[in-house]
Amino acid sequence: MDADKRIRRFKRVRIKLMRSPMFMSVAPIMMLGKTEVVDDVPTACTNGRDEKYGTAFIDGLSDEELAFVIMHENFGHKMCRHLVLYKNLHKEDPQLTNMACDYWINNKLIKLDPAQTLVAMPRDKDGKMVGLYEPKYDGLDVPAIFRLLKQKQDEEGGGQGGGDGDGDGDGDGDGDGFDSHDWDGASGMSEEEQEELRKDVEQAIRQGEAAAKAAGYGSQAAKLGLGELLAPKVDWRKQLAEFVRATCRKPQVSTWRRPNRRYLTQDMIMPSLQGKSIKELVMAPDASGSMLGKPFTKCMSEVASLVKQLGIDKLHIIYWDGAVCGHETYTAATLNDWRSKTRPRGGGGTDPTCVVRYMQEKKLKPDAVVVLTDGELTGWGTWSVPVLWAITNDRRKITAPTGKTIRMED
């Protein structure tokens, strides 16, 4: 195919996508950055702002397959800002991060257009899908898919990366997507460029939503979940810190033992404020199995830091499953060694009401309790002190019916 014909075809497919009810809301994102069709790119790639498409690759695609690839780059990697949000996952395992991002995008696009009238997953000459697709990942976010891939890799004893390909879908199973991800290009942007891109993406999402609604396609735009992309992301660490500071600060009470000096010069005797010195916090990790790994270490590290900052006098770690399995007590002086001293125990059911009963039996009266769990519980209990539920759950968004809930997400 000659160059002019190729470019005209590429532009025609892009314009069709921009005018379609399904993807009209993505049109402003497609106008961000530079879009090139070049010879030296084997497939397609983006750095989160600019796109490149290989001439030989797109020549072998139908219009619907080319539209799929264009949406893969724009809706997936650019609009959802994958190359910014998942830098830490990429540092941990580049290939699995690439795979998780591609699974998420491709599943979403196939679900949006199951009849493949506008976008169709690329296939080879034998009709086999080119790219990663697995229906069992529907409804999961990228970090959740990453962890499942990582778990499978660890169970199989494999090295870095590796495919999945054992699901119920028509996945290719070789661990290869049909595009490449320019992580170096994304990280090479200055802080000013990254902040400008973030603002441009958010503005483009709002413009796309408004345009789709004005054209009467608001319901189609809603299927893309653009509202979630604009929802503010609250760092669970900040929420944890705010909770602990608000509930465990040293309270002050009025006392007549020492008159307030401020009023003595006015011939007035007023009480002074005196702080109480006793402060206790309970950390209650679910010891039923999976919670005693990375989530516990992350959360406990944050709690330990807060205990030192706020001068909390005593920290209790209460391990539980169907019953309390262990109780450890640390002071500010001994907290530095909690990693070497702690002895997680458990493995049975998941009933946090046992913690309430245990505190009553032992006459523990902490200022607050932090419960770390996946939220798959038989009950929540009735608490007489402020309780924070730090929930790690890849499959369900669970909110506790009592106390405050934060979701521990990377």
C-alpha positions as CSV (number, residue, x, y, z in Angstrom):
1,M,0.0,0.0,0.0
2,D,1.4,3.4,-1.0
3,A,2.1,6.0,1.8
4,D,-0.7,8.4,0.8
5,K,-3.3,5.7,0.6
6,R,-2.2,4.3,4.0
7,I,-2.4,7.7,5.7
8,R,-5.9,8.4,4.2
9,R,-7.1,5.1,5.4
10,F,-5.7,5.6,8.9
11,K,-7.3,9.1,9.1
12,R,-10.7,7.7,7.9
13,V,-10.7,5.0,10.6
14,R,-9.8,7.6,13.3
15,I,-12.6,9.9,12.2
16,K,-15.1,7.1,12.1
17,L,-14.2,6.3,15.7
18,M,-14.5,10.0,16.8
19,R,-18.0,10.2,15.3
20,S,-19.3,6.9,16.6
21,P,-21.7,6.9,19.6
22,M,-19.5,4.3,21.2
23,F,-16.2,6.3,21.3
24,M,-17.2,9.9,20.7
25,S,-16.2,10.7,24.2
26,V,-12.6,9.5,23.5
27,A,-12.2,12.0,20.6
28,P,-10.5,14.7,22.6
29,I,-8.0,12.2,23.9
30,M,-7.2,11.2,20.4
31,M,-6.3,14.8,19.6
32,L,-3.7,14.9,22.4
33,G,0.0,14.5,21.5
34,K,1.5,13.5,18.2
35,T,0.3,10.6,16.1
36,E,2.6,9.0,13.5
37,V,2.6,6.2,11.1
38,V,6.3,5.1,10.7
39,D,8.4,2.2,9.3
40,D,10.6,1.6,12.3
41,V,7.9,0.5,14.8
42,P,7.0,-3.2,14.6
43,T,3.4,-2.8,15.8
44,A,2.1,0.2,17.8
45,C,3.2,2.1,20.9
46,T,2.6,5.1,23.1
47,N,4.3,7.0,25.9
48,G,0.9,8.1,27.3
49,R,0.8,11.2,25.1
50,D,2.2,10.4,21.7
51,E,1.3,7.4,19.5
52,K,3.2,5.5,16.8
53,Y,1.9,2.9,14.4
54,G,4.1,0.6,12.2
55,T,3.3,0.7,8.5
56,A,3.7,-3.1,8.0
57,F,1.6,-3.8,11.0
58,I,-1.4,-1.7,10.1
59,D,-1.3,-2.8,6.5
60,G,-2.1,-6.3,7.7
61,L,-5.2,-5.2,9.7
62,S,-8.8,-4.8,8.6
63,D,-10.5,-1.5,9.3
64,E,-12.1,-2.9,12.4
65,E,-8.9,-4.3,13.7
66,L,-7.1,-1.0,13.1
67,A,-9.8,0.7,15.0
68,F,-9.3,-1.7,17.9
69,V,-5.6,-0.9,18.0
70,I,-6.2,2.8,17.9
71,M,-8.7,2.5,20.8
72,H,-6.3,0.2,22.7
73,E,-3.7,3.0,22.7
74,N,-6.1,6.0,23.2
75,F,-8.8,4.7,25.6
76,G,-6.5,2.3,27.4
77,H,-3.0,3.6,27.8
78,K,-3.6,7.3,27.2
79,M,-7.0,8.0,28.8
80,C,-6.5,5.6,31.7
81,R,-2.9,6.8,32.2
82,H,-1.5,3.3,32.6
83,L,2.2,4.4,32.1
84,V,1.9,6.8,35.0
85,L,-0.3,5.0,37.4
86,Y,1.5,1.6,37.3
87,K,5.1,2.7,37.4
88,N,5.7,0.8,40.6
89,L,4.2,-2.4,39.2
90,H,6.4,-2.0,36.2
91,K,9.5,-1.8,38.4
92,E,8.4,-5.0,40.1
93,D,7.8,-6.9,36.9
94,P,7.8,-5.1,33.5
95,Q,6.3,-8.0,31.5
96,L,3.5,-8.8,33.9
97,T,2.6,-5.2,34.1
98,N,2.4,-4.9,30.3
99,M,0.2,-8.0,30.3
100,A,-2.1,-6.8,33.0
101,C,-2.7,-3.5,31.2
102,D,-3.4,-5.2,27.9
103,Y,-5.7,-7.8,29.4
104,W,-7.7,-5.0,31.1
105,I,-8.0,-2.9,27.9
106,N,-8.8,-5.8,25.5
107,N,-11.4,-7.3,27.8
108,K,-13.0,-3.8,28.1
109,L,-13.1,-3.2,24.3
110,I,-14.4,-6.7,23.5
111,K,-17.2,-6.2,26.1
112,L,-18.1,-2.8,24.6
113,D,-18.5,-4.2,21.1
114,P,-19.1,-8.0,21.3
115,A,-20.5,-8.1,17.8
116,Q,-17.2,-6.4,16.5
117,T,-19.1,-4.0,14.3
118,L,-16.7,-1.1,15.0
119,V,-13.7,-2.6,16.7
120,A,-12.4,-6.2,16.4
121,M,-9.5,-7.9,18.1
122,P,-6.7,-8.4,15.6
123,R,-6.3,-12.0,14.4
124,D,-3.6,-13.9,12.5
125,K,-4.1,-15.7,9.2
126,D,-5.3,-18.8,11.1
127,G,-8.0,-16.7,12.8
128,K,-6.3,-16.8,16.2
129,M,-6.4,-13.7,18.3
130,V,-3.3,-11.5,18.3
131,G,-3.0,-10.0,21.8
132,L,-4.1,-10.8,25.3
133,Y,-7.7,-11.6,26.2
134,E,-9.2,-13.5,29.1
135,P,-12.8,-13.2,30.2
136,K,-12.0,-14.3,33.8
137,Y,-10.3,-10.9,34.3
138,D,-13.6,-9.0,33.6
139,G,-14.4,-6.6,36.4
140,L,-10.8,-6.6,37.8
141,D,-8.5,-3.6,37.8
142,V,-4.9,-3.7,36.5
143,P,-3.3,-4.3,39.9
144,A,-5.7,-7.2,40.6
145,I,-4.9,-8.8,37.3
146,F,-1.2,-8.2,37.9
147,R,-1.4,-10.0,41.3
148,L,-3.2,-13.0,39.8
149,L,-0.6,-13.3,37.1
150,K,2.2,-13.0,39.7
151,Q,0.5,-15.6,41.8
152,K,0.3,-18.0,38.9
153,Q,3.9,-17.3,38.0
154,D,5.1,-18.0,41.5
155,E,3.0,-21.2,41.7
156,E,4.6,-22.5,38.5
157,G,8.1,-21.5,39.6
158,G,8.6,-19.4,36.5
159,G,10.9,-16.4,36.1
160,Q,9.9,-12.9,35.2
161,G,6.9,-12.6,33.0
162,G,5.2,-15.5,31.4
163,G,1.8,-16.0,29.8
164,D,-1.5,-17.0,31.2
165,G,-3.5,-18.7,28.5
166,D,-5.4,-21.2,30.7
167,G,-8.7,-19.4,30.9
168,D,-12.0,-19.9,29.2
169,G,-11.4,-17.3,26.6
170,D,-9.8,-17.2,23.2
171,G,-6.5,-15.8,24.6
172,D,-3.3,-16.3,22.7
173,G,-1.6,-17.7,25.8
174,D,2.0,-16.7,24.8
175,G,2.2,-13.7,27.0
176,D,2.6,-11.3,24.0
177,G,0.5,-8.3,23.3
178,F,0.2,-6.7,19.9
179,D,1.7,-3.4,21.0
180,S,4.7,-2.1,23.0
181,H,4.6,0.3,25.9
182,D,7.1,3.2,26.0
183,W,7.7,3.3,29.7
184,D,11.1,5.1,29.2
185,G,9.4,7.8,27.1
186,A,6.7,8.3,29.8
187,S,9.3,8.5,32.7
188,G,11.5,10.7,30.6
189,M,8.9,13.5,30.7
190,S,9.8,16.3,33.2
191,E,7.5,16.8,36.2
192,E,6.1,19.9,34.5
193,E,5.3,17.9,31.4
194,Q,3.7,15.1,33.4
195,E,1.5,17.5,35.4
196,E,0.5,19.3,32.1
197,L,-0.4,15.9,30.6
198,R,-2.5,14.9,33.6
199,K,-4.5,18.2,33.4
200,D,-4.8,17.8,29.6
201,V,-6.2,14.2,30.0
202,E,-8.7,15.2,32.6
203,Q,-9.9,18.2,30.5
204,A,-10.2,15.9,27.5
205,I,-12.2,13.4,29.5
206,R,-14.6,16.2,30.6
207,Q,-14.9,17.5,27.0
208,G,-15.6,14.1,25.7
209,E,-18.3,13.4,28.2
210,A,-19.9,16.8,27.5
211,A,-19.8,16.2,23.7
212,A,-21.3,12.7,24.0
213,K,-24.1,14.0,26.2
214,A,-24.9,16.9,23.9
215,A,-25.1,14.4,21.0
216,G,-27.4,12.1,23.0
217,Y,-24.8,9.4,23.5
218,G,-24.3,9.9,27.3
219,S,-25.3,6.3,28.0
220,Q,-22.6,5.0,25.6
221,A,-20.0,7.2,27.2
222,A,-21.0,5.9,30.7
223,K,-20.1,2.4,29.6
224,L,-16.4,3.5,29.4
225,G,-16.4,4.4,33.1
226,L,-15.0,7.9,32.5
227,G,-16.5,9.1,35.8
228,E,-14.2,6.8,37.6
229,L,-11.2,8.2,35.8
230,L,-12.1,11.7,37.1
231,A,-12.9,10.5,40.7
232,P,-10.2,11.7,43.1
233,K,-7.8,9.0,44.2
234,V,-7.3,9.2,48.0
235,D,-4.1,7.7,49.3
236,W,-5.0,5.1,51.9
237,R,-1.9,6.1,53.9
238,K,-3.2,9.6,54.3
239,Q,-6.6,8.3,55.4
240,L,-5.0,6.0,57.9
241,A,-2.9,8.8,59.3
242,E,-5.9,11.1,59.6
243,F,-7.9,8.4,61.4
244,V,-5.1,7.7,63.9
245,R,-4.4,11.4,64.6
246,A,-8.0,12.2,65.1
247,T,-8.8,9.3,67.5
248,C,-5.5,8.9,69.3
249,R,-4.4,12.4,70.0
250,K,-3.8,13.2,73.6
251,P,-7.0,14.6,75.0
252,Q,-7.0,17.6,77.3
253,V,-9.2,18.0,80.4
254,S,-9.8,21.0,82.6
255,T,-8.2,20.9,86.1
256,W,-8.4,23.3,89.1
257,R,-5.2,21.9,90.5
258,R,-3.2,24.5,88.6
259,P,-4.9,27.8,87.9
260,N,-4.6,29.2,84.4
261,R,-1.9,31.9,84.6
262,R,-3.4,33.8,81.7
263,Y,-6.3,35.0,83.9
264,L,-4.5,35.6,87.2
265,T,-3.5,39.2,86.1
266,Q,-7.2,39.9,85.7
267,D,-8.0,38.7,89.2
268,M,-9.8,35.7,87.8
269,I,-9.2,32.0,88.8
270,M,-9.8,29.7,85.8
271,P,-8.9,26.0,85.3
272,S,-5.9,25.1,83.2
273,L,-5.9,22.3,80.5
274,Q,-4.0,19.2,81.2
275,G,-3.2,16.4,78.7
276,K,-3.7,12.7,79.5
277,S,-0.6,10.7,79.0
278,I,-2.1,7.2,78.3
279,K,-2.8,6.4,74.7
280,E,-3.3,3.0,73.2
281,L,-3.9,1.7,69.7
282,V,-4.9,-1.9,68.6
283,M,-3.8,-3.3,65.3
284,A,-5.9,-6.3,64.5
285,P,-4.8,-8.1,61.3
286,D,-6.9,-10.9,59.8
287,A,-4.7,-14.0,60.2
288,S,-6.8,-16.3,58.0
289,G,-4.1,-16.6,55.4
290,S,-3.4,-14.2,52.6
291,M,-3.5,-11.1,54.8
292,L,-0.2,-12.0,56.6
293,G,1.9,-11.0,53.6
294,K,2.7,-7.7,51.9
295,P,-0.6,-6.0,52.9
296,F,0.1,-6.5,56.7
297,T,3.7,-5.3,56.4
298,K,2.7,-2.2,54.5
299,C,0.0,-1.3,56.9
300,M,2.0,-2.1,60.0
301,S,4.9,0.0,58.8
302,E,2.6,3.0,58.4
303,V,1.1,2.4,61.9
304,A,4.5,2.0,63.5
305,S,5.6,5.3,62.0
306,L,2.4,7.0,63.3
307,V,2.9,5.6,66.7
308,K,6.3,7.2,66.9
309,Q,5.2,10.5,65.4
310,L,2.2,10.9,67.8
311,G,4.0,9.5,70.9
312,I,1.4,6.8,71.4
313,D,2.3,4.9,74.6
314,K,1.2,1.4,73.7
315,L,0.4,-0.6,70.6
316,H,-1.3,-4.0,70.7
317,I,-1.2,-6.4,67.8
318,I,-4.0,-8.9,68.0
319,Y,-4.0,-11.7,65.4
320,W,-7.3,-13.3,64.8
321,D,-9.2,-15.7,62.5
322,G,-12.2,-17.4,63.9
323,A,-10.8,-16.6,67.4
324,V,-7.9,-14.5,68.7
325,C,-4.7,-16.4,67.9
326,G,-2.1,-14.1,69.4
327,H,-1.6,-10.8,71.3
328,E,1.6,-8.8,71.3
329,T,2.2,-5.5,73.1
330,Y,4.8,-2.9,72.1
331,T,5.8,0.4,73.6
332,A,7.5,3.3,71.8
333,A,10.8,1.9,73.1
334,T,10.3,-1.7,71.8
335,L,8.4,-0.8,68.5
336,N,11.6,-0.7,66.4
337,D,11.9,-4.4,66.7
338,W,8.4,-5.4,65.8
339,R,9.4,-7.1,62.5
340,S,11.8,-9.5,64.2
341,K,9.6,-10.1,67.3
342,T,6.1,-10.5,65.8
343,R,4.8,-14.0,65.5
344,P,1.7,-14.2,63.2
345,R,-0.6,-17.0,64.0
346,G,-3.9,-18.2,62.5
347,G,-5.3,-19.8,59.4
348,G,-8.9,-20.6,60.4
349,G,-12.2,-18.7,59.9
350,T,-12.7,-14.9,59.6
351,D,-14.8,-13.5,62.5
352,P,-13.6,-10.1,63.8
353,T,-16.2,-10.2,66.6
354,C,-13.7,-12.3,68.5
355,V,-11.5,-9.2,68.8
356,V,-14.4,-7.3,70.5
357,R,-15.0,-10.1,73.0
358,Y,-11.2,-10.5,73.7
359,M,-10.8,-6.8,74.4
360,Q,-13.7,-7.0,76.8
361,E,-12.3,-10.0,78.6
362,K,-8.8,-8.5,78.9
363,K,-10.3,-5.1,79.8
364,L,-8.4,-3.4,77.0
365,K,-9.7,0.1,76.4
366,P,-7.7,1.5,73.4
367,D,-8.4,4.8,71.8
368,A,-9.0,3.1,68.5
369,V,-8.7,-0.1,66.6
370,V,-7.3,-0.7,63.0
371,V,-8.6,-4.0,61.5
372,L,-6.7,-5.2,58.4
373,T,-8.8,-7.7,56.4
374,D,-10.0,-8.6,52.9
375,G,-13.6,-8.0,54.1
376,E,-14.8,-11.6,53.4
377,L,-16.3,-11.9,56.9
378,T,-19.0,-13.7,58.8
379,G,-19.8,-10.6,60.9
380,W,-18.6,-7.1,61.7
381,G,-19.3,-6.8,65.4
382,T,-20.4,-3.9,67.7
383,W,-17.5,-1.7,68.7
384,S,-17.4,0.7,71.7
385,V,-14.3,2.5,70.3
386,P,-13.6,4.0,66.9
387,V,-12.7,1.3,64.4
388,L,-11.0,1.6,61.0
389,W,-11.3,-1.2,58.5
390,A,-8.3,-1.3,56.1
391,I,-9.6,-3.6,53.4
392,T,-7.6,-5.3,50.7
393,N,-9.8,-7.0,48.2
394,D,-9.0,-7.5,44.5
395,R,-12.4,-8.7,43.5
396,R,-15.0,-6.7,45.5
397,K,-15.4,-3.2,46.7
398,I,-16.5,-3.8,50.3
399,T,-17.6,-1.1,52.8
400,A,-17.9,-2.0,56.4
401,P,-21.4,-1.2,58.0
402,T,-19.7,0.2,61.1
403,G,-16.7,2.5,61.6
404,K,-14.6,3.9,58.8
405,T,-13.4,2.0,55.7
406,I,-10.3,2.6,53.6
407,R,-9.3,0.5,50.6
408,M,-5.6,-0.4,50.5
409,E,-4.6,0.0,46.9
410,D,-1.1,0.5,45.4
